């Protein structure tokens, strides 16, 4: 039987938090409109953006186990890096949202 990873070991000290996190994570990461590999790659991207080394490594391993290739990983990191750069520029320049991009408008 495989060993329990350090994230779950840390949460084991807080049983209610462990239970809630496990149940929600299991629900969110199950196959749905997005396939499991896509979900793992999104998890990696958010983990990079949040600078969470543990999550970057654990979800990269999970994505690789679900079939992510070296080329996909490299491209994912390129997109994350580019998004970080353009996000910073748009924020610093206070660029107004174009009406056609406003998700709240329902367009």
Secondary structure in CASP SS format (residue, H / E / C, confidence):
PFRMAT SS
TARGET T0000
AUTHOR 0000-0000-0000
METHOD secondary structure of the structure
MODEL  1
X C 1.00
X C 1.00
X C 1.00
X C 1.00
X C 1.00
X H 1.00
X H 1.00
X H 1.00
X H 1.00
X H 1.00
X H 1.00
X C 1.00
X C 1.00
X C 1.00
X H 1.00
X H 1.00
X H 1.00
X H 1.00
X H 1.00
X H 1.00
X H 1.00
X H 1.00
X H 1.00
X H 1.00
X H 1.00
X H 1.00
X H 1.00
X H 1.00
X H 1.00
X C 1.00
X C 1.00
X C 1.00
X C 1.00
X C 1.00
X C 1.00
X H 1.00
X H 1.00
X H 1.00
X H 1.00
X H 1.00
X H 1.00
X H 1.00
X H 1.00
X H 1.00
X H 1.00
X H 1.00
X H 1.00
X H 1.00
X H 1.00
X C 1.00
X C 1.00
X C 1.00
X H 1.00
X H 1.00
X H 1.00
X H 1.00
X H 1.00
X H 1.00
X H 1.00
X H 1.00
X H 1.00
X H 1.00
X H 1.00
X H 1.00
X H 1.00
X C 1.00
X C 1.00
X C 1.00
X C 1.00
X H 1.00
X H 1.00
X H 1.00
X H 1.00
X H 1.00
X H 1.00
X H 1.00
X H 1.00
X H 1.00
X H 1.00
X H 1.00
X H 1.00
X H 1.00
X H 1.00
X H 1.00
X H 1.00
X H 1.00
X H 1.00
X H 1.00
X H 1.00
X H 1.00
X H 1.00
X H 1.00
X C 1.00
X C 1.00
X C 1.00
X C 1.00
X C 1.00
X C 1.00
X H 1.00
X H 1.00
X H 1.00
X C 1.00
X H 1.00
X H 1.00
X H 1.00
X C 1.00
X C 1.00
END
